[in-house]
């Protein structure tokens, strides 16, 4: 994946649907494993959260187009590997916590 072409966005404009159900994956557990890794990465990479959430919606029955879309997220990460969030220490940091006691 390091020598692949990067993309500017983590997801395409038109996500894949179930229009062609004949392209079902022969090993859907590979898709689930990839999406699981992407979910873990999204904890520290907020720019991929929406794309990973979209990919996780098809874990029950992925098709090949869903795998291509998940791999697009990886290509985005290759291209954005030198970008990140810079969090500087500050004495004025306020921590706000919200709780839902009915849960």
MMTF fields as JSON, N, C-alpha, C and O atoms, coordinates in Angstrom:
{
  "mmtfVersion": "1.0.0",
  "mmtfProducer": "UNKNOWN",
  "numBonds": 411,
  "numAtoms": 412,
  "numGroups": 103,
  "numChains": 1,
  "numModels": 1,
  "chainsPerModel": [1],
  "groupsPerChain": [103],
  "chainIdList": ["A"],
  "bondAtomList": [4, 2, 8, 6, 12, 10, 16, 14, 20, 18, 24, 22, 28, 26, 32, 30, 36, 34, 40, 38, 44, 42, 48, 46, 52, 50, 56, 54, 60, 58, 64, 62, 68, 66, 72, 70, 76, 74, 80, 78, 84, 82, 88, 86, 92, 90, 96, 94, 100, 98, 104, 102, 108, 106, 112, 110, 116, 114, 120, 118, 124, 122, 128, 126, 132, 130, 136, 134, 140, 138, 144, 142, 148, 146, 152, 150, 156, 154, 160, 158, 164, 162, 168, 166, 172, 170, 176, 174, 180, 178, 184, 182, 188, 186, 192, 190, 196, 194, 200, 198, 204, 202, 208, 206, 212, 210, 216, 214, 220, 218, 224, 222, 228, 226, 232, 230, 236, 234, 240, 238, 244, 242, 248, 246, 252, 250, 256, 254, 260, 258, 264, 262, 268, 266, 272, 270, 276, 274, 280, 278, 284, 282, 288, 286, 292, 290, 296, 294, 300, 298, 304, 302, 308, 306, 312, 310, 316, 314, 320, 318, 324, 322, 328, 326, 332, 330, 336, 334, 340, 338, 344, 342, 348, 346, 352, 350, 356, 354, 360, 358, 364, 362, 368, 366, 372, 370, 376, 374, 380, 378, 384, 382, 388, 386, 392, 390, 396, 394, 400, 398, 404, 402, 408, 406],
  "bondOrderList": [1, 1, 1, 1, 1, 1, 1, 1, 1, 1, 1, 1, 1, 1, 1, 1, 1, 1, 1, 1, 1, 1, 1, 1, 1, 1, 1, 1, 1, 1, 1, 1, 1, 1, 1, 1, 1, 1, 1, 1, 1, 1, 1, 1, 1, 1, 1, 1, 1, 1, 1, 1, 1, 1, 1, 1, 1, 1, 1, 1, 1, 1, 1, 1, 1, 1, 1, 1, 1, 1, 1, 1, 1, 1, 1, 1, 1, 1, 1, 1, 1, 1, 1, 1, 1, 1, 1, 1, 1, 1, 1, 1, 1, 1, 1, 1, 1, 1, 1, 1, 1, 1],
  "groupList": [{"groupName": "UNK", "atomNameList": ["N", "CA", "C", "O"], "elementList": ["N", "C", "C", "O"], "formalChargeList": [0, 0, 0, 0], "bondAtomList": [1, 0, 2, 1, 3, 2], "bondOrderList": [1, 1, 2], "singleLetterCode": "X", "chemCompType": "L-PEPTIDE LINKING"}],
  "groupTypeList": [0, 0, 0, 0, 0, 0, 0, 0, 0, 0, 0, 0, 0, 0, 0, 0, 0, 0, 0, 0, 0, 0, 0, 0, 0, 0, 0, 0, 0, 0, 0, 0, 0, 0, 0, 0, 0, 0, 0, 0, 0, 0, 0, 0, 0, 0, 0, 0, 0, 0, 0, 0, 0, 0, 0, 0, 0, 0, 0, 0, 0, 0, 0, 0, 0, 0, 0, 0, 0, 0, 0, 0, 0, 0, 0, 0, 0, 0, 0, 0, 0, 0, 0, 0, 0, 0, 0, 0, 0, 0, 0, 0, 0, 0, 0, 0, 0, 0, 0, 0, 0, 0, 0],
  "groupIdList": [1, 2, 3, 4, 5, 6, 7, 8, 9, 10, 11, 12, 13, 14, 15, 16, 17, 18, 19, 20, 21, 22, 23, 24, 25, 26, 27, 28, 29, 30, 31, 32, 33, 34, 35, 36, 37, 38, 39, 40, 41, 42, 43, 44, 45, 46, 47, 48, 49, 50, 51, 52, 53, 54, 55, 56, 57, 58, 59, 60, 61, 62, 63, 64, 65, 66, 67, 68, 69, 70, 71, 72, 73, 74, 75, 76, 77, 78, 79, 80, 81, 82, 83, 84, 85, 86, 87, 88, 89, 90, 91, 92, 93, 94, 95, 96, 97, 98, 99, 100, 101, 102, 103],
  "secStructList": [7, 6, 6, 1, 7, 7, 7, 1, 1, 1, 1, 7, 1, 1, 7, 7, 7, 1, 1, 7, 4, 4, 4, 5, 7, 1, 7, 2, 2, 2, 2, 2, 2, 2, 2, 2, 2, 2, 2, 2, 2, 6, 6, 6, 7, 4, 4, 4, 2, 2, 2, 2, 2, 2, 2, 2, 6, 6, 6, 6, 1, 7, 5, 2, 2, 2, 2, 2, 2, 2, 2, 2, 2, 2, 2, 2, 2, 2, 2, 6, 6, 6, 7, 7, 7, 7, 7, 7, 7, 7, 6, 6, 7, 7, 7, 7, 7, 7, 7, 7, 6, 6, 7],
  "xCoordList": [0.81, 0.0, 0.851, 0.345, 2.109, 2.93, 3.239, 3.519, 3.195, 3.519, 2.273, 2.342, 1.16, -0.089, -0.362, 0.233, -1.255, -1.639, -2.568, -3.504, -2.299, -3.152, -4.354, -4.362, -5.354, -6.554, -6.743, -6.234, -7.482, -7.644, -8.698, -8.643, -9.651, -10.729, -10.856, -10.541, -11.31, -11.409, -12.567, -12.566, -13.55, -14.659, -15.005, -14.726, -15.614, -16.013, -17.316, -17.989, -17.653, -18.87, -20.125, -21.121, -20.075, -21.236, -20.829, -20.195, -21.183, -20.787, -21.468, -22.56, -20.845, -21.439, -22.687, -22.818, -23.587, -24.825, -24.935, -23.965, -26.099, -26.32, -26.911, -27.616, -26.641, -27.215, -26.789, -27.579, -25.55, -25.06, -24.695, -23.535, -25.688, -25.475, -24.674, -24.263, -24.447, -23.686, -22.195, -21.447, -21.759, -20.349, -20.045, -19.128, -20.794, -20.57, -19.155, -18.597, -18.589, -17.217, -17.164, -18.07, -16.097, -15.932, -15.447, -15.682, -14.77, -14.269, -14.648, -13.809, -15.906, -16.337, -15.634, -15.661, -15.001, -14.298, -13.1, -12.695, -12.528, -11.424, -11.907, -11.211, -13.104, -13.689, -13.942, -13.638, -14.495, -14.754, -13.485, -13.469, -12.432, -11.146, -10.593, -10.09, -10.686, -10.197, -10.99, -10.408, -12.303, -13.137, -12.864, -12.891, -12.606, -12.258, -10.978, -10.896, -9.987, -8.733, -8.989, -8.446, -9.812, -10.12, -10.887, -10.682, -11.765, -12.476, -11.495, -11.632, -10.527, -9.507, -8.711, -8.429, -8.35, -7.59, -8.411, -7.857, -9.719, -10.554, -10.616, -11.085, -10.152, -10.12, -9.212, -9.517, -8.109, -7.152, -7.153, -6.406, -7.964, -8.025, -9.471, -10.182, -9.91, -11.315, -11.727, -12.92, -10.771, -11.126, -11.623, -12.156, -11.464, -11.951, -13.184, -13.674, -13.688, -14.795, -16.029, -16.622, -16.425, -17.631, -17.453, -18.355, -16.311, -16.062, -16.041, -16.562, -15.442, -15.389, -16.787, -17.146, -17.565, -18.941, -19.748, -20.524, -19.563, -20.262, -19.84, -20.675, -18.55, -18.049, -18.578, -18.834, -18.741, -19.183, -20.655, -21.099, -21.412, -22.825, -23.034, -24.131, -21.996, -22.133, -21.405, -21.124, -21.097, -20.331, -21.125, -20.523, -22.429, -23.226, -23.197, -23.298, -23.06, -23.076, -22.316, -22.932, -21.0, -20.242, -20.108, -20.106, -19.995, -19.694, -18.323, -17.746, -17.815, -16.468, -16.338, -15.279, -17.402, -17.345, -17.146, -16.519, -17.67, -17.463, -16.002, -15.451, -15.378, -13.955, -13.121, -12.16, -13.478, -12.769, -12.898, -11.934, -14.089, -14.311, -13.525, -13.002, -13.433, -12.649, -11.161, -10.442, -10.709, -9.305, -9.011, -7.869, -10.035, -9.859, -9.477, -8.667, -10.059, -9.706, -8.228, -7.542, -7.738, -6.309, -5.45, -4.401, -5.895, -5.139, -5.132, -4.141, -6.23, -6.271, -5.268, -4.578, -5.19, -4.263, -2.812, -1.972, -2.513, -1.153, -0.801, 0.31, -1.739, -1.485, -1.474, -0.877, -2.116, -2.194, -1.36, -1.615, -0.376, 0.412, 1.267, 1.687, 1.528, 2.352, 1.509, 2.061, 0.202, -0.664, -1.155, -1.138, -1.587, -2.069, -2.623, -2.654, -3.049, -3.549, -2.434, -1.756, -2.251, -1.245, -1.966, -2.713, -1.745, -2.375, -1.278, -0.421, -1.325, -0.306, -0.782, -1.976, 0.137, -0.257, -0.695, -0.105, -1.717, -2.245, -2.726, -3.288, -2.498, -2.956, -4.439, -5.043, -5.027, -6.423, -7.354, -8.489, -6.902, -7.728, -8.848, -8.612, -10.06, -11.228, -11.78, -12.024, -11.97, -12.508, -13.984, -14.362, -14.822, -16.263, -16.677, -16.314, -17.438, -17.891, -19.41, -20.004, -20.035, -21.484, -21.826, -21.141, -22.884, -23.252, -24.728, -25.551, -25.054, -26.442, -26.758, -26.448, -27.37, -27.614, -28.766, -28.945, -29.547, -30.658, -30.208, -30.986, -29.009, -28.535, -28.466, -28.085],
  "yCoordList": [-1.203, 0.0, 1.264, 2.328, 1.19, 2.391, 2.947, 4.139, 2.123, 2.574, 2.766, 2.689, 3.011, 3.208, 4.696, 5.525, 5.023, 6.415, 6.84, 6.122, 8.003, 8.491, 9.216, 9.571, 9.427, 10.152, 11.326, 11.319, 12.335, 13.561, 13.449, 14.179, 12.547, 12.399, 10.937, 10.045, 10.673, 9.289, 8.5, 7.27, 9.176, 8.445, 9.082, 10.258, 8.295, 8.809, 9.586, 9.523, 10.309, 11.119, 10.25, 10.623, 9.097, 8.214, 6.86, 6.069, 6.58, 5.297, 4.129, 4.291, 2.953, 1.785, 1.302, 1.455, 0.724, 0.192, -1.287, -1.898, -1.852, -3.272, -3.492, -4.478, -2.603, -2.732, -4.035, -4.655, -4.443, -5.656, -6.672, -6.788, -7.391, -8.341, -9.564, -10.358, -9.727, -10.89, -10.754, -11.716, -9.599, -9.374, -9.621, -9.012, -10.498, -10.785, -11.289, -11.987, -10.934, -11.325, -12.797, -13.315, -13.453, -14.855, -14.999, -16.026, -13.97, -13.994, -12.682, -11.79, -12.552, -11.29, -10.968, -9.819, -11.963, -11.688, -10.767, -10.049, -10.775, -9.863, -8.418, -7.527, -8.194, -6.858, -6.41, -5.274, -7.302, -6.976, -6.661, -5.766, -7.381, -7.132, -5.77, -5.03, -5.437, -4.144, -3.002, -2.012, -3.131, -2.079, -1.956, -0.849, -3.057, -3.005, -2.229, -1.444, -2.438, -1.684, -0.205, 0.658, 0.088, 1.484, 2.151, 3.334, 1.405, 1.965, 2.307, 3.336, 1.456, 1.725, 2.973, 3.806, 3.106, 4.276, 5.558, 6.635, 5.448, 6.651, 7.313, 8.444, 6.626, 7.232, 8.458, 9.462, 8.371, 9.482, 10.22, 11.184, 9.796, 10.444, 10.84, 10.101, 11.991, 12.361, 12.601, 12.615, 12.79, 13.035, 11.793, 11.911, 10.613, 9.393, 8.809, 7.76, 9.459, 8.891, 8.636, 7.561, 9.598, 9.42, 8.284, 7.463, 8.23, 7.181, 5.8, 4.838, 5.702, 4.413, 4.01, 2.833, 4.968, 4.678, 4.166, 3.219, 4.789, 4.327, 2.912, 2.092, 2.622, 1.282, 0.237, -0.902, 0.613, -0.36, -0.73, -1.726, 0.043, -0.262, -1.498, -2.058, -1.933, -3.063, -4.304, -5.206, -4.367, -5.496, -6.802, -7.874, -6.744, -7.973, -8.699, -9.925, -7.946, -8.581, -7.711, -7.106, -7.638, -6.76, -7.343, -8.559, -6.443, -6.837, -6.267, -5.495, -6.647, -6.225, -4.702, -4.161, -4.012, -2.549, -1.923, -0.87, -2.557, -2.055, -2.201, -1.326, -3.29, -3.477, -2.422, -1.902, -2.106, -1.058, 0.274, 1.034, 0.554, 1.811, 1.838, 2.887, 0.714, 0.65, 0.824, 1.471, 0.253, 0.426, 1.864, 2.315, 2.586, 4.003, 4.779, 5.704, 4.401, 5.052, 4.832, 5.744, 3.625, 3.35, 4.201, 4.702, 4.368, 5.206, 6.656, 7.364, 7.098, 8.45, 8.583, 9.597, 7.567, 7.606, 7.632, 8.278, 6.936, 6.969, 8.392, 8.859, 9.081, 10.44, 11.481, 12.545, 11.199, 12.186, 11.778, 12.234, 10.931, 10.424, 11.5, 11.33, 12.59, 13.654, 14.769, 15.769, 14.62, 15.614, 15.077, 13.87, 15.977, 15.533, 16.683, 17.825, 16.382, 17.382, 17.772, 16.911, 19.047, 19.539, 20.043, 21.02, 19.391, 19.778, 20.288, 19.532, 21.581, 22.205, 22.246, 22.404, 22.104, 22.215, 23.64, 24.608, 23.749, 25.052, 25.016, 24.021, 26.105, 26.169, 26.533, 26.428, 26.957, 27.369, 26.278, 26.567, 25.059, 23.979, 23.654, 23.481, 23.576, 23.236, 21.913, 21.747, 20.996, 19.693, 19.671, 19.89, 19.402, 19.307, 17.865, 17.249, 17.337, 15.956, 15.952, 16.629, 15.179, 15.039, 13.586, 12.67, 13.392, 12.054, 11.824, 12.721, 10.632, 10.242, 9.164, 7.991, 9.564, 8.62, 7.666, 6.682, 7.934, 7.054, 5.86, 4.926, 5.86, 4.797, 3.526, 2.523],
  "zCoordList": [0.0, 0.0, 0.0, -0.356, 0.38, 0.433, -0.947, -1.074, -1.981, -3.323, -4.177, -5.404, -3.55, -4.266, -4.429, -3.741, -5.335, -5.537, -4.403, -4.05, -3.845, -2.767, -3.361, -4.54, -2.538, -2.942, -1.991, -0.87, -2.451, -1.669, -0.577, 0.413, -0.744, 0.234, 0.656, -0.131, 1.88, 2.339, 1.734, 1.795, 1.156, 0.534, -0.801, -1.033, -1.67, -2.972, -2.833, -1.804, -3.874, -3.841, -3.793, -3.173, -4.445, -4.482, -3.919, -4.617, -2.666, -2.069, -2.762, -3.307, -2.753, -3.402, -2.678, -1.463, -3.433, -2.867, -3.214, -3.662, -3.011, -3.288, -4.682, -4.895, -5.627, -6.962, -7.64, -8.352, -7.418, -8.058, -6.978, -6.582, -6.517, -5.422, -5.852, -5.006, -7.148, -7.606, -7.31, -7.484, -6.874, -6.567, -5.095, -4.546, -4.456, -3.037, -2.824, -3.67, -1.698, -1.39, -0.999, -0.346, -1.407, -1.04, 0.402, 1.039, 0.916, 2.299, 2.991, 3.116, 3.444, 4.052, 5.364, 5.806, 6.001, 7.256, 7.024, 7.939, 5.821, 5.509, 5.527, 6.015, 4.992, 5.004, 6.44, 6.806, 7.244, 8.646, 9.408, 10.254, 9.117, 9.766, 9.369, 10.215, 8.085, 7.606, 8.228, 8.669, 8.266, 8.849, 10.348, 10.886, 11.02, 12.439, 12.682, 13.627, 11.844, 11.957, 11.687, 12.377, 10.688, 10.376, 11.517, 11.788, 12.186, 13.338, 14.458, 15.12, 14.659, 15.671, 15.3, 16.161, 14.037, 13.598, 13.689, 13.907, 13.524, 13.534, 14.911, 15.029, 15.944, 17.279, 17.283, 17.926, 16.572, 16.542, 15.213, 15.05, 14.269, 12.958, 12.656, 11.975, 13.15, 12.979, 11.529, 11.229, 10.628, 9.238, 8.505, 7.402, 9.085, 8.433, 9.113, 8.694, 10.141, 10.921, 10.059, 10.145, 9.234, 8.42, 7.421, 7.25, 6.766, 5.773, 6.424, 5.859, 7.603, 8.304, 8.775, 8.717, 9.236, 9.641, 8.454, 8.587, 7.299, 6.097, 5.732, 5.35, 5.848, 5.519, 6.499, 6.11, 7.754, 8.759, 8.602, 9.172, 7.849, 7.644, 6.778, 6.758, 6.06, 5.145, 5.641, 4.852, 6.923, 7.446, 7.41, 7.364, 7.43, 7.447, 6.107, 6.064, 5.007, 3.687, 2.687, 1.809, 2.802, 1.907, 0.502, 0.308, -0.466, -1.836, -2.191, -1.425, -3.336, -3.732, -3.786, -3.467, -4.185, -4.259, -2.88, -2.763, -1.847, -0.486, -0.082, 0.587, -0.481, -0.196, -0.912, -0.345, -2.14, -2.882, -2.157, -2.064, -1.646, -0.917, 0.393, 0.772, 1.083, 2.322, 2.023, 2.784, 0.927, 0.543, 0.138, 0.232, -0.312, -0.632, 0.633, 0.578, 1.758, 3.023, 3.319, 3.781, 3.055, 3.254, 2.323, 2.729, 1.066, 0.132, 0.595, 0.414, 1.189, 1.752, 2.898, 3.008, 3.744, 4.877, 4.412, 5.038, 3.322, 2.776, 2.349, 2.601, 1.704, 1.24, 2.337, 2.171, 3.447, 4.528, 5.736, 6.851, 5.521, 6.653, 7.315, 8.459, 6.627, 7.205, 7.82, 8.278, 7.838, 8.46, 9.796, 10.038, 10.65, 11.951, 12.762, 12.303, 13.945, 14.873, 15.827, 16.388, 16.004, 16.934, 18.176, 18.114, 19.278, 20.537, 21.453, 21.91, 21.709, 22.549, 23.998, 24.253, 24.942, 26.349, 26.67, 26.191, 27.471, 27.831, 29.275, 29.733, 29.977, 31.363, 31.437, 32.504, 30.33, 30.324, 29.801, 29.42, 29.778, 29.26, 30.245, 31.441, 29.725, 30.52, 30.016, 28.821, 30.912, 30.56, 30.91, 32.061, 29.905, 30.124, 29.901, 28.9, 30.84, 30.765, 30.84, 31.68, 29.947, 29.941, 30.227, 29.773, 30.977, 31.411, 31.127, 31.308, 30.686, 30.488, 31.515, 31.31, 32.614, 33.703, 33.406, 34.124, 32.369, 32.012, 31.199, 31.006, 30.729, 29.844, 30.525, 29.921]
}
